[in-house]
Amino acid sequence: MWLRPNRVLSRKGLRRLILVLAALALTTAGLGAWQGNVFAPLFALIESVAMAVALSVAWRAGDRGERITLDESSLEVRSLPGQRRIRFQSHWVRVKLVPGAGRRRLLLASHGRELEIGAFLAEEERAELSGKLKVLLAESTAPWRR
């Protein structure tokens, strides 16, 4: 199972948005300079660069994700883009949806270890994922499957 945050814009759409916002800021600054504010274009340029950097950083945060692999003996969570892997024994892992700081957290727990998954998902998506994981774990560890 792959968990990825929702992205509204493609890379091309992000570039277009940055260009439109920069053009609007520089046009407004040009009108200000025409009326005597000679520093307006400089401030608009600085603002445009800062806005482009901020939007790019926010867009790149959408690259993160988690891959959940379940088999008869283990459940593995691999965080992306890093290479962090955490493995639980599928017979012992518990899926918990607990209240947190203003939102519910989806936790996998086993042998005193807990791991939050899907922190970037919406509240409804975390609840749906919790239900799916519980069903998949029950099916994979059922005694009649052996």
C-alpha beads as a LAMMPS data file, in Angstrom:
LAMMPS data file: protein, C-alpha beads

146 atoms
145 bonds

1 atom types
1 bond types

-500.0 500.0 xlo xhi
-500.0 500.0 ylo yhi
-500.0 500.0 zlo zhi

Masses

1 110.0

Atoms # bond

1 1 1 0.000 0.000 0.000
2 1 1 1.363 3.447 -0.926
3 1 1 0.383 6.470 1.146
4 1 1 0.987 9.833 -0.510
5 1 1 -0.341 13.324 0.240
6 1 1 -2.745 14.904 -2.212
7 1 1 -1.206 17.422 -4.586
8 1 1 -3.293 20.081 -6.230
9 1 1 -0.660 21.344 -8.659
10 1 1 1.710 19.632 -11.027
11 1 1 5.256 20.976 -11.406
12 1 1 4.169 22.812 -14.556
13 1 1 1.173 24.305 -12.727
14 1 1 3.425 25.455 -9.892
15 1 1 5.720 27.244 -12.344
16 1 1 2.755 28.973 -13.984
17 1 1 1.393 30.080 -10.602
18 1 1 4.761 31.528 -9.586
19 1 1 5.097 33.369 -12.909
20 1 1 1.578 34.837 -12.670
21 1 1 2.072 35.984 -9.066
22 1 1 5.493 37.480 -9.859
23 1 1 4.079 39.272 -12.905
24 1 1 1.245 40.743 -10.832
25 1 1 3.638 41.904 -8.100
26 1 1 6.057 43.460 -10.588
27 1 1 3.224 45.151 -12.536
28 1 1 1.877 46.674 -9.334
29 1 1 5.417 47.747 -8.387
30 1 1 5.855 49.317 -11.820
31 1 1 2.726 51.405 -11.271
32 1 1 4.073 52.406 -7.862
33 1 1 7.415 53.401 -9.393
34 1 1 5.609 55.441 -12.051
35 1 1 3.905 57.393 -9.243
36 1 1 7.219 58.070 -7.507
37 1 1 7.952 55.069 -5.291
38 1 1 11.333 54.117 -6.746
39 1 1 11.897 51.289 -4.255
40 1 1 8.684 49.412 -5.160
41 1 1 10.278 47.295 -7.953
42 1 1 13.119 46.218 -5.656
43 1 1 10.707 45.150 -2.920
44 1 1 8.473 43.397 -5.457
45 1 1 11.461 41.474 -6.788
46 1 1 12.491 40.409 -3.270
47 1 1 8.891 39.420 -2.491
48 1 1 8.624 37.418 -5.727
49 1 1 11.783 35.448 -4.986
50 1 1 10.706 34.735 -1.391
51 1 1 7.241 33.665 -2.571
52 1 1 8.731 31.354 -5.226
53 1 1 11.031 29.730 -2.672
54 1 1 8.208 29.273 -0.142
55 1 1 5.834 27.738 -2.698
56 1 1 8.569 25.426 -3.997
57 1 1 9.411 24.201 -0.493
58 1 1 5.731 23.577 0.237
59 1 1 5.294 21.731 -3.060
60 1 1 8.337 19.512 -2.415
61 1 1 6.846 18.465 0.920
62 1 1 4.360 16.532 -1.213
63 1 1 7.168 14.136 -2.209
64 1 1 6.995 12.390 1.129
65 1 1 5.109 9.159 1.484
66 1 1 4.957 5.794 3.164
67 1 1 4.911 2.284 1.757
68 1 1 3.201 -0.363 3.869
69 1 1 3.942 -3.997 3.093
70 1 1 2.069 -6.801 4.829
71 1 1 2.731 -10.535 4.652
72 1 1 1.923 -13.468 6.928
73 1 1 4.734 -12.763 9.365
74 1 1 5.405 -9.025 9.268
75 1 1 4.107 -5.561 8.552
76 1 1 6.782 -3.159 7.269
77 1 1 6.504 0.625 6.974
78 1 1 9.047 2.363 4.763
79 1 1 9.198 6.171 4.880
80 1 1 9.947 8.019 1.671
81 1 1 12.002 9.882 0.490
82 1 1 14.276 8.569 3.254
83 1 1 15.077 4.932 3.715
84 1 1 13.713 4.475 7.243
85 1 1 12.116 1.037 7.614
86 1 1 10.255 -0.233 10.633
87 1 1 9.022 -3.803 10.858
88 1 1 6.383 -5.244 13.181
89 1 1 5.295 -8.842 13.645
90 1 1 1.890 -8.987 11.992
91 1 1 0.446 -11.214 14.747
92 1 1 1.215 -8.655 17.447
93 1 1 0.757 -5.280 15.770
94 1 1 -2.295 -3.242 16.780
95 1 1 -3.838 -0.391 14.811
96 1 1 -4.956 2.491 17.020
97 1 1 -6.678 5.758 16.166
98 1 1 -6.045 8.031 19.164
99 1 1 -6.869 11.692 19.773
100 1 1 -3.874 13.986 19.472
101 1 1 -3.150 17.693 19.213
102 1 1 -6.288 18.804 17.378
103 1 1 -6.498 15.666 15.216
104 1 1 -6.610 11.909 15.578
105 1 1 -3.333 10.048 15.113
106 1 1 -3.086 6.654 13.423
107 1 1 -0.611 4.490 15.328
108 1 1 0.819 1.039 14.812
109 1 1 1.846 -0.475 18.158
110 1 1 3.630 -3.653 19.147
111 1 1 5.939 -4.711 21.960
112 1 1 6.081 -1.227 23.488
113 1 1 6.907 0.521 20.185
114 1 1 4.578 2.913 18.430
115 1 1 4.771 4.416 14.964
116 1 1 2.518 7.125 13.584
117 1 1 1.569 6.630 9.957
118 1 1 -0.383 8.788 7.534
119 1 1 0.196 12.056 9.401
120 1 1 -0.112 13.904 6.067
121 1 1 -3.515 12.374 5.284
122 1 1 -6.871 14.021 5.960
123 1 1 -8.884 12.930 9.000
124 1 1 -11.305 10.816 6.938
125 1 1 -8.465 9.156 5.037
126 1 1 -6.747 8.161 8.297
127 1 1 -9.990 6.644 9.601
128 1 1 -10.470 4.731 6.335
129 1 1 -6.866 3.524 6.394
130 1 1 -7.299 2.349 9.988
131 1 1 -10.264 0.208 8.976
132 1 1 -8.452 -1.238 5.954
133 1 1 -5.362 -2.114 7.975
134 1 1 -7.434 -3.827 10.668
135 1 1 -9.199 -5.954 8.046
136 1 1 -5.935 -6.820 6.243
137 1 1 -4.192 -7.738 9.499
138 1 1 -7.123 -9.907 10.570
139 1 1 -7.106 -11.694 7.209
140 1 1 -3.347 -12.214 7.124
141 1 1 -3.141 -13.630 10.658
142 1 1 -6.313 -15.719 10.567
143 1 1 -5.667 -19.312 11.718
144 1 1 -7.520 -20.884 8.757
145 1 1 -5.110 -19.279 6.276
146 1 1 -2.178 -21.390 7.463

Bonds

1 1 1 2
2 1 2 3
3 1 3 4
4 1 4 5
5 1 5 6
6 1 6 7
7 1 7 8
8 1 8 9
9 1 9 10
10 1 10 11
11 1 11 12
12 1 12 13
13 1 13 14
14 1 14 15
15 1 15 16
16 1 16 17
17 1 17 18
18 1 18 19
19 1 19 20
20 1 20 21
21 1 21 22
22 1 22 23
23 1 23 24
24 1 24 25
25 1 25 26
26 1 26 27
27 1 27 28
28 1 28 29
29 1 29 30
30 1 30 31
31 1 31 32
32 1 32 33
33 1 33 34
34 1 34 35
35 1 35 36
36 1 36 37
37 1 37 38
38 1 38 39
39 1 39 40
40 1 40 41
41 1 41 42
42 1 42 43
43 1 43 44
44 1 44 45
45 1 45 46
46 1 46 47
47 1 47 48
48 1 48 49
49 1 49 50
50 1 50 51
51 1 51 52
52 1 52 53
53 1 53 54
54 1 54 55
55 1 55 56
56 1 56 57
57 1 57 58
58 1 58 59
59 1 59 60
60 1 60 61
61 1 61 62
62 1 62 63
63 1 63 64
64 1 64 65
65 1 65 66
66 1 66 67
67 1 67 68
68 1 68 69
69 1 69 70
70 1 70 71
71 1 71 72
72 1 72 73
73 1 73 74
74 1 74 75
75 1 75 76
76 1 76 77
77 1 77 78
78 1 78 79
79 1 79 80
80 1 80 81
81 1 81 82
82 1 82 83
83 1 83 84
84 1 84 85
85 1 85 86
86 1 86 87
87 1 87 88
88 1 88 89
89 1 89 90
90 1 90 91
91 1 91 92
92 1 92 93
93 1 93 94
94 1 94 95
95 1 95 96
96 1 96 97
97 1 97 98
98 1 98 99
99 1 99 100
100 1 100 101
101 1 101 102
102 1 102 103
103 1 103 104
104 1 104 105
105 1 105 106
106 1 106 107
107 1 107 108
108 1 108 109
109 1 109 110
110 1 110 111
111 1 111 112
112 1 112 113
113 1 113 114
114 1 114 115
115 1 115 116
116 1 116 117
117 1 117 118
118 1 118 119
119 1 119 120
120 1 120 121
121 1 121 122
122 1 122 123
123 1 123 124
124 1 124 125
125 1 125 126
126 1 126 127
127 1 127 128
128 1 128 129
129 1 129 130
130 1 130 131
131 1 131 132
132 1 132 133
133 1 133 134
134 1 134 135
135 1 135 136
136 1 136 137
137 1 137 138
138 1 138 139
139 1 139 140
140 1 140 141
141 1 141 142
142 1 142 143
143 1 143 144
144 1 144 145
145 1 145 146
